[in-house]
Amino acid sequence: MFEVAESVELGLVFILIVGGLALLYFLQRWVRKAAEDEEGEGS
């Protein structure tokens, strides 16, 4: 029972880490794309 709870906890931590990294990655790409679009407009 204790081992199961530990594995579930590890799984949640793993998902949080992977999800956070993916979120940062896509956020960085989106910000970079938005910056390029603004430069392209030449405003």
C-alpha positions as a printed Julia matrix, in Angstrom:
43×3 Matrix{Float64}:
 0.0    0.0     0.0
 2.79   2.4     0.96
 4.78   1.54   -2.17
 1.76   2.27   -4.37
 1.29   5.7    -2.77
 4.99   6.43   -3.31
 4.86   5.46   -6.98
 1.75   7.6    -7.5
 3.5   10.54   -5.84
 6.56  10.06   -8.04
 4.32   9.88  -11.1
 2.59  13.14  -10.19
 5.95  14.88   -9.64
 7.2   13.54  -12.98
 4.07  14.79  -14.78
 4.39  18.2   -13.1
 8.06  18.52  -14.15
 7.42  17.41  -17.74
 4.32  19.59  -17.99
 6.19  22.6   -16.62
 9.06  22.15  -19.06
 6.65  21.75  -21.98
 4.75  24.87  -20.89
 7.97  26.9   -20.67
 9.07  25.58  -24.09
 5.81  26.51  -25.84
 5.64  29.85  -23.99
 9.18  30.69  -25.17
 8.31  29.75  -28.77
 5.09  31.82  -28.64
 6.88  34.9   -27.23
 9.63  34.59  -29.83
 7.04  34.22  -32.63
 5.1   37.25  -31.36
 8.32  39.31  -31.27
 9.17  38.28  -34.83
 5.65  39.2   -36.0
 5.97  42.67  -34.42
 9.35  43.23  -36.11
 7.94  42.05  -39.44
 5.14  44.61  -39.31
 7.68  47.42  -39.06
 5.5   49.59  -36.79
